[in-house]
Amino acid sequence: MLIIGIAGGTGSGKTTVVKRIMEKLDKDEVVLLPLDSYYKDSSHVPPEKRQQINFDHPNAFDWDLLRSHIAMLKEGKSIEQPIYDYLTCTRQPETIHIEPKNVIIFEGIMSLYDKDIRDMMDLKIFVEADPDERLIRNIERDVVSRGRTYQAVMERYTRVLKPMHEQFIEPTKRYADLIVPQGGHNKVAIKILTMYVKKHVKD
């Protein structure tokens, strides 16, 4: 089994890198474990206060559950992955049944943050992009897909995303075995990554 951690800032191109790798593998060989599925349940918080939660801070994630799930997959055991509702900021009663596969990809902004989880990884990747590019992608995603105003996106970027990135995400780059600049546009890096994964699966 190959466990790959893919980290990087919001809008860095992590999802595209993951997609490109998974496209080259048989779907029976690989499974994706998104960090976003492991946000802590906020159903106990009054709805009007949930939007004040800092979802870009390590405290927003259920690290204990994550550690146990990755360890279980590594041991060849199945897990019940949580389903997180971003609109209500709550964990749903339903889960997604995940069977262990030859390749486990763990992807998210802080995938390389927790030492215990890093120690379970075989390959650690940090996807890097220019801050201006990440900001543009955030604006495009939040304004078009999430209905937020340009002003609201800029305010959140300045108040939350930028300082959290500098404090908690950027420092994890030093743990990476491979840094991928330009995200999903870096075809050479993705090709090398895919070749590495395929070789491991064959071996």
SESE-89477 format. One record per residue (C-alpha): residue number from 0; y, x negated, z negated. Coordinates in nm, 2 decimals. Layout:
REM SESE-89477
+-----+--------+--------+--------+
!   i !      y !      x !      z !
+-----+--------+--------+--------+
! NUM !      Y !      X !      Z !
...
+-----+--------+--------+--------+
REM end
This chain:
REM SESE-89477
+-----+--------+--------+--------+
!   i !      y !      x !      z !
+-----+--------+--------+--------+
!   0 !   0.00 !   0.00 !   0.00 !
!   1 !   0.35 !  -0.12 !   0.09 !
!   2 !   0.64 !   0.01 !  -0.13 !
!   3 !   0.98 !  -0.03 !   0.04 !
!   4 !   1.31 !   0.02 !  -0.14 !
!   5 !   1.61 !   0.09 !   0.08 !
!   6 !   1.95 !   0.10 !  -0.09 !
!   7 !   2.32 !   0.09 !   0.02 !
!   8 !   2.64 !   0.28 !  -0.02 !
!   9 !   2.71 !   0.64 !   0.08 !
!  10 !   2.75 !   0.64 !   0.46 !
!  11 !   2.61 !   0.30 !   0.51 !
!  12 !   2.34 !   0.42 !   0.75 !
!  13 !   2.04 !   0.41 !   0.52 !
!  14 !   1.90 !   0.74 !   0.65 !
!  15 !   1.92 !   0.62 !   1.01 !
!  16 !   1.73 !   0.30 !   0.92 !
!  17 !   1.46 !   0.50 !   0.74 !
!  18 !   1.43 !   0.74 !   1.04 !
!  19 !   1.39 !   0.45 !   1.28 !
!  20 !   1.12 !   0.29 !   1.08 !
!  21 !   0.93 !   0.62 !   1.03 !
!  22 !   0.95 !   0.70 !   1.40 !
!  23 !   0.75 !   0.39 !   1.47 !
!  24 !   0.47 !   0.48 !   1.23 !
!  25 !   0.20 !   0.74 !   1.22 !
!  26 !   0.31 !   1.02 !   0.99 !
!  27 !  -0.02 !   1.00 !   0.81 !
!  28 !   0.07 !   0.64 !   0.71 !
!  29 !   0.41 !   0.68 !   0.56 !
!  30 !   0.59 !   0.90 !   0.30 !
!  31 !   0.96 !   0.92 !   0.21 !
!  32 !   1.07 !   0.94 !  -0.16 !
!  33 !   1.44 !   1.02 !  -0.17 !
!  34 !   1.64 !   0.92 !  -0.48 !
!  35 !   1.85 !   1.23 !  -0.43 !
!  36 !   1.55 !   1.44 !  -0.53 !
!  37 !   1.56 !   1.29 !  -0.87 !
!  38 !   1.90 !   1.40 !  -0.99 !
!  39 !   1.89 !   1.53 !  -1.34 !
!  40 !   1.88 !   1.91 !  -1.38 !
!  41 !   2.22 !   2.05 !  -1.47 !
!  42 !   2.13 !   2.41 !  -1.53 !
!  43 !   2.24 !   2.37 !  -1.90 !
!  44 !   2.59 !   2.28 !  -1.78 !
!  45 !   2.83 !   2.57 !  -1.72 !
!  46 !   2.86 !   2.63 !  -1.34 !
!  47 !   3.24 !   2.56 !  -1.35 !
!  48 !   3.18 !   2.22 !  -1.50 !
!  49 !   2.90 !   2.10 !  -1.27 !
!  50 !   3.14 !   1.98 !  -1.00 !
!  51 !   3.28 !   1.74 !  -1.26 !
!  52 !   2.95 !   1.56 !  -1.29 !
!  53 !   2.96 !   1.20 !  -1.15 !
!  54 !   2.67 !   1.20 !  -0.91 !
!  55 !   2.74 !   0.84 !  -0.82 !
!  56 !   2.67 !   0.71 !  -1.17 !
!  57 !   2.32 !   0.58 !  -1.27 !
!  58 !   2.32 !   0.84 !  -1.56 !
!  59 !   2.29 !   1.12 !  -1.30 !
!  60 !   1.93 !   1.02 !  -1.22 !
!  61 !   1.61 !   1.09 !  -1.40 !
!  62 !   1.48 !   0.73 !  -1.40 !
!  63 !   1.19 !   0.80 !  -1.64 !
!  64 !   1.04 !   1.06 !  -1.40 !
!  65 !   1.10 !   0.82 !  -1.10 !
!  66 !   0.93 !   0.53 !  -1.26 !
!  67 !   0.62 !   0.74 !  -1.35 !
!  68 !   0.61 !   0.89 !  -1.00 !
!  69 !   0.63 !   0.56 !  -0.82 !
!  70 !   0.37 !   0.41 !  -1.06 !
!  71 !   0.14 !   0.70 !  -0.99 !
!  72 !   0.17 !   0.67 !  -0.61 !
!  73 !   0.10 !   0.29 !  -0.65 !
!  74 !  -0.22 !   0.38 !  -0.84 !
!  75 !  -0.33 !   0.61 !  -0.56 !
!  76 !  -0.24 !   0.93 !  -0.74 !
!  77 !  -0.05 !   1.23 !  -0.60 !
!  78 !   0.28 !   1.35 !  -0.74 !
!  79 !   0.49 !   1.67 !  -0.75 !
!  80 !   0.83 !   1.56 !  -0.62 !
!  81 !   1.13 !   1.76 !  -0.75 !
!  82 !   1.35 !   1.97 !  -0.53 !
!  83 !   1.72 !   1.95 !  -0.61 !
!  84 !   1.97 !   2.22 !  -0.51 !
!  85 !   2.30 !   2.05 !  -0.43 !
!  86 !   2.49 !   2.38 !  -0.43 !
!  87 !   2.39 !   2.48 !  -0.78 !
!  88 !   2.33 !   2.12 !  -0.91 !
!  89 !   2.00 !   2.24 !  -1.05 !
!  90 !   1.63 !   2.13 !  -1.01 !
!  91 !   1.43 !   2.41 !  -0.85 !
!  92 !   1.10 !   2.54 !  -1.00 !
!  93 !   0.92 !   2.46 !  -0.68 !
!  94 !   0.80 !   2.10 !  -0.60 !
!  95 !   0.68 !   1.91 !  -0.30 !
!  96 !   0.33 !   1.78 !  -0.32 !
!  97 !   0.32 !   1.41 !  -0.22 !
!  98 !   0.00 !   1.22 !  -0.15 !
!  99 !  -0.01 !   0.84 !  -0.16 !
! 100 !   0.01 !   0.68 !   0.18 !
! 101 !  -0.01 !   0.32 !   0.31 !
! 102 !   0.37 !   0.30 !   0.32 !
! 103 !   0.60 !   0.45 !   0.06 !
! 104 !   0.97 !   0.44 !   0.14 !
! 105 !   1.21 !   0.49 !  -0.16 !
! 106 !   1.56 !   0.55 !  -0.03 !
! 107 !   1.89 !   0.61 !  -0.20 !
! 108 !   2.23 !   0.46 !  -0.31 !
! 109 !   2.08 !   0.30 !  -0.62 !
! 110 !   1.72 !   0.24 !  -0.51 !
! 111 !   1.75 !  -0.12 !  -0.63 !
! 112 !   1.93 !  -0.05 !  -0.95 !
! 113 !   1.63 !  -0.01 !  -1.20 !
! 114 !   1.44 !  -0.33 !  -1.27 !
! 115 !   1.11 !  -0.16 !  -1.35 !
! 116 !   1.12 !   0.02 !  -1.01 !
! 117 !   1.23 !  -0.30 !  -0.83 !
! 118 !   0.93 !  -0.48 !  -0.98 !
! 119 !   0.70 !  -0.22 !  -0.81 !
! 120 !   0.85 !  -0.28 !  -0.47 !
! 121 !   0.70 !  -0.51 !  -0.21 !
! 122 !   1.01 !  -0.52 !   0.01 !
! 123 !   1.37 !  -0.46 !  -0.10 !
! 124 !   1.64 !  -0.38 !   0.16 !
! 125 !   2.01 !  -0.33 !   0.13 !
! 126 !   2.19 !  -0.15 !   0.42 !
! 127 !   2.55 !  -0.27 !   0.45 !
! 128 !   2.84 !  -0.12 !   0.64 !
! 129 !   3.22 !  -0.19 !   0.65 !
! 130 !   3.40 !   0.02 !   0.38 !
! 131 !   3.62 !   0.18 !   0.64 !
! 132 !   3.31 !   0.29 !   0.84 !
! 133 !   3.15 !   0.44 !   0.53 !
! 134 !   3.47 !   0.63 !   0.45 !
! 135 !   3.49 !   0.77 !   0.81 !
! 136 !   3.12 !   0.88 !   0.78 !
! 137 !   3.19 !   1.04 !   0.45 !
! 138 !   3.48 !   1.23 !   0.59 !
! 139 !   3.29 !   1.35 !   0.89 !
! 140 !   2.99 !   1.46 !   0.68 !
! 141 !   3.18 !   1.63 !   0.40 !
! 142 !   3.44 !   1.80 !   0.62 !
! 143 !   3.21 !   1.92 !   0.89 !
! 144 !   2.88 !   1.98 !   0.70 !
! 145 !   3.00 !   2.07 !   0.35 !
! 146 !   3.33 !   2.24 !   0.42 !
! 147 !   3.54 !   2.02 !   0.21 !
! 148 !   3.91 !   1.94 !   0.30 !
! 149 !   4.02 !   1.60 !   0.42 !
! 150 !   4.23 !   1.56 !   0.11 !
! 151 !   3.94 !   1.65 !  -0.12 !
! 152 !   3.72 !   1.39 !   0.04 !
! 153 !   3.98 !   1.12 !   0.02 !
! 154 !   4.05 !   1.20 !  -0.35 !
! 155 !   3.68 !   1.19 !  -0.43 !
! 156 !   3.64 !   0.86 !  -0.24 !
! 157 !   3.93 !   0.69 !  -0.43 !
! 158 !   3.84 !   0.84 !  -0.77 !
! 159 !   3.46 !   0.82 !  -0.77 !
! 160 !   3.28 !   0.68 !  -0.46 !
! 161 !   3.47 !   0.35 !  -0.43 !
! 162 !   3.47 !   0.24 !  -0.79 !
! 163 !   3.11 !   0.35 !  -0.84 !
! 164 !   3.01 !   0.16 !  -0.53 !
! 165 !   3.18 !  -0.16 !  -0.65 !
! 166 !   3.04 !  -0.12 !  -1.01 !
! 167 !   2.68 !  -0.01 !  -0.95 !
! 168 !   2.57 !  -0.02 !  -0.59 !
! 169 !   2.72 !  -0.34 !  -0.44 !
! 170 !   2.59 !  -0.56 !  -0.72 !
! 171 !   2.23 !  -0.46 !  -0.64 !
! 172 !   2.26 !  -0.64 !  -0.30 !
! 173 !   2.16 !  -0.96 !  -0.48 !
! 174 !   1.81 !  -0.82 !  -0.54 !
! 175 !   1.75 !  -0.75 !  -0.17 !
! 176 !   1.49 !  -0.94 !   0.03 !
! 177 !   1.67 !  -0.84 !   0.34 !
! 178 !   2.03 !  -0.72 !   0.41 !
! 179 !   2.08 !  -0.50 !   0.71 !
! 180 !   2.45 !  -0.51 !   0.83 !
! 181 !   2.57 !  -0.23 !   1.06 !
! 182 !   2.30 !   0.01 !   0.93 !
! 183 !   2.12 !   0.21 !   1.20 !
! 184 !   2.31 !   0.03 !   1.48 !
! 185 !   2.13 !  -0.30 !   1.40 !
! 186 !   1.85 !  -0.26 !   1.64 !
! 187 !   1.72 !  -0.62 !   1.59 !
! 188 !   1.69 !  -0.58 !   1.22 !
! 189 !   1.52 !  -0.25 !   1.25 !
! 190 !   1.28 !  -0.40 !   1.50 !
! 191 !   1.19 !  -0.69 !   1.27 !
! 192 !   1.15 !  -0.44 !   0.98 !
! 193 !   0.92 !  -0.22 !   1.18 !
! 194 !   0.71 !  -0.51 !   1.30 !
! 195 !   0.67 !  -0.63 !   0.94 !
! 196 !   0.56 !  -0.29 !   0.82 !
! 197 !   0.32 !  -0.24 !   1.11 !
! 198 !   0.16 !  -0.57 !   1.05 !
! 199 !   0.11 !  -0.49 !   0.68 !
! 200 !  -0.05 !  -0.16 !   0.77 !
! 201 !  -0.29 !  -0.32 !   1.01 !
! 202 !  -0.39 !  -0.59 !   0.76 !
+-----+--------+--------+--------+
REM end
